[in-house]
Amino acid sequence: MGNSWWYNFDVSKYQKGILAILRIALGWTFFYQGIARIISPDWTLAEAMLRGETFARFFELIFDNQHLSLALNLIWQWGFVLIGLFLIIGLFVRLSASIGAVLLIFQYLTALSFPYVNPSSYLVDGNIIYALALMVMITLRTGRIWGLDGRLRD
């Protein structure tokens, strides 16, 4: 198992730089979306998520509960802000990227009117692309590249 190419995978300085920039850019995207949702007086998760048809009834049941809907609003707004901050500074990257990927997959599912996600997307949209990029962050441990995860490990 130790001779597998994956376990001996070495990343050049250039590749590490690109991965760190990708992590920071994803962090900024999450941070900005979270802040935009917090300062927008009209934003609600229910309104944002009840666009699709495939799982519409399931999500309608969730958002019919006012307390749960309010809690999910706060989780989404502040979750995006915190995920963004952690990705930017490179702290708890594996955890925050994992949570971020789950949130994005939920967003994808709520927008899905199988096989279309929106009029210009067939099966794959930006949420899936971002979730996959976050999975790269998880597997390559990019918090250790120009991030605080690397400082904590030392």
Secondary structure, DSSP 8 states (H G I E B T S, - for coil): -TTSTTTT----HHHHHHHHHHHHHHHHHHHHHHHHHHH-TT--HHHHHTT-STTHHHHHHHHHSHHHHHHHHHHHHHHHHHHHHHHHHTSSHHHHHHHHHHHHHHHHHHH-BTTEEETTEES--HHHHHHHHHHHHHHTTGGGSSSHHHHHH-
